[in-house]
Amino acid sequence: MLGKHESTICRELKRGRAEYLKSDLNTMWKYCAEYAQRDAEEKGSAKRPELKLGYDWALVERMTHLVRDEEYSPNAIIAEFNNNGWPSEKTLYNYIQAGYMGELTEKNLLYGGKQHKPKGVPRPSGRSSMCSRGSLGR
């Protein structure tokens, strides 16, 4: 009827079950959507993976200093720390974009978070030139 599996509806009813006190001081169980939503959000927030930097705020401050004041790139930071505990440069970029690196933002990066493409390098194309095609039907 609702387009959901029976177990999903039962789980939702169980999650939103709240005890109410009636005027005659008896209690009754009733479904409360706000209670169910709050419970779902609390349980969902615990599902995030552990940060790879491990909430080491001294390390975050040191990295912020290197990028902002010393103009290091995330790749240079990984090299500076000899990749100890850091899986990749991409993870560091992701943490900067997500706001996990304290005051460090993409604006602090050398190109403002935009990818830099070298100029003067021709792009490879899938087409061949007219000269290399040979004769046309001859």
C-alpha positions as CSV (number, residue, x, y, z in Angstrom):
1,M,0.0,0.0,0.0
2,L,2.8,2.5,0.9
3,G,5.3,1.0,-1.6
4,K,7.7,0.0,1.3
5,H,8.5,-3.4,2.7
6,E,6.7,-4.5,5.8
7,S,9.9,-4.6,7.8
8,T,10.7,-1.0,6.9
9,I,7.3,0.2,8.1
10,C,7.7,-1.8,11.3
11,R,11.1,-0.4,12.0
12,E,9.8,3.2,11.4
13,L,6.9,2.6,13.8
14,K,9.3,1.2,16.4
15,R,11.7,4.1,16.0
16,G,8.9,6.7,16.4
17,R,7.2,5.0,19.3
18,A,6.8,7.5,22.2
19,E,5.1,7.3,25.5
20,Y,2.5,9.9,26.2
21,L,0.8,10.8,29.5
22,K,-2.9,11.1,29.3
23,S,-5.0,13.5,31.4
24,D,-6.1,10.6,33.7
25,L,-2.4,10.0,34.4
26,N,-2.4,6.8,32.4
27,T,0.2,6.3,29.7
28,M,-0.3,5.4,26.1
29,W,2.1,4.6,23.2
30,K,1.8,6.7,20.1
31,Y,3.8,7.3,16.9
32,C,5.7,10.7,16.8
33,A,7.3,11.6,13.5
34,E,9.6,14.2,15.1
35,Y,10.9,11.6,17.6
36,A,11.5,9.1,14.8
37,Q,13.3,11.7,12.7
38,R,15.6,12.7,15.6
39,D,16.4,9.1,16.3
40,A,17.2,8.4,12.7
41,E,19.5,11.4,12.4
42,E,21.3,10.4,15.6
43,K,21.9,6.9,14.4
44,G,22.9,8.1,11.0
45,S,25.5,10.5,12.3
46,A,27.4,7.6,14.0
47,K,27.9,5.9,10.6
48,R,30.6,8.2,9.3
49,P,34.0,6.7,8.9
50,E,36.8,7.7,11.3
51,L,38.9,10.6,9.9
52,K,42.3,9.4,8.7
53,L,44.0,12.4,10.4
54,G,42.6,11.1,13.8
55,Y,41.5,14.5,15.2
56,D,45.2,15.5,15.6
57,W,44.6,19.2,15.8
58,A,48.3,20.0,16.2
59,L,48.9,18.3,12.9
60,V,46.1,20.2,11.3
61,E,47.5,23.5,12.6
62,R,51.0,22.6,11.2
63,M,49.6,21.7,7.8
64,T,47.5,24.9,7.8
65,H,50.6,26.9,8.5
66,L,52.5,25.2,5.7
67,V,49.9,25.8,3.1
68,R,48.9,29.3,4.1
69,D,52.2,30.8,5.2
70,E,54.8,28.7,3.5
71,E,52.7,28.2,0.3
72,Y,53.2,24.4,0.3
73,S,51.0,22.3,-1.9
74,P,49.1,19.3,-0.5
75,N,51.6,17.1,-2.4
76,A,54.5,18.9,-0.7
77,I,52.9,18.4,2.7
78,I,52.6,14.6,2.1
79,A,56.3,14.6,1.2
80,E,57.2,16.8,4.3
81,F,55.5,14.3,6.6
82,N,57.0,11.4,4.7
83,N,53.5,10.1,4.1
84,N,53.3,8.9,7.7
85,G,49.6,8.2,8.4
86,W,48.4,10.0,5.2
87,P,47.2,7.7,2.5
88,S,47.2,10.2,-0.4
89,E,47.3,13.7,-1.7
90,K,43.7,13.2,-2.8
91,T,42.6,12.5,0.8
92,L,44.2,15.8,1.9
93,Y,42.4,17.7,-0.9
94,N,39.1,16.0,0.1
95,Y,39.6,17.1,3.8
96,I,40.3,20.7,2.7
97,Q,37.1,20.7,0.6
98,A,35.0,19.2,3.4
99,G,36.3,21.7,6.0
100,Y,38.1,19.1,8.2
101,M,41.4,21.1,8.1
102,G,40.4,23.9,10.5
103,E,40.7,27.3,8.9
104,L,42.3,26.0,5.7
105,T,40.1,26.3,2.7
106,E,40.6,25.9,-1.1
107,K,41.2,29.7,-1.4
108,N,44.4,29.2,0.6
109,L,45.8,26.8,-2.1
110,L,48.1,28.1,-4.8
111,Y,45.5,28.2,-7.6
112,G,42.5,28.8,-5.3
113,G,41.4,25.1,-5.4
114,K,41.2,25.2,-9.2
115,Q,43.1,22.6,-11.2
116,H,46.0,24.1,-13.1
117,K,46.4,23.0,-16.7
118,P,49.8,23.7,-18.3
119,K,49.5,26.1,-21.3
120,G,50.9,25.3,-24.7
121,V,50.5,21.5,-24.4
122,P,48.3,20.3,-27.3
123,R,45.4,18.0,-26.4
124,P,45.5,14.6,-28.0
125,S,42.6,14.2,-30.4
126,G,41.1,11.1,-31.7
127,R,41.3,12.3,-35.3
128,S,44.2,12.0,-37.7
129,S,45.3,14.7,-40.0
130,M,44.3,15.0,-43.6
131,C,47.9,14.1,-44.7
132,S,48.0,10.9,-42.9
133,R,44.7,9.5,-44.2
134,G,46.1,8.5,-47.5
135,S,44.1,8.5,-50.7
136,L,40.3,8.9,-50.6
137,G,38.9,6.0,-52.5
138,R,41.5,5.8,-55.2
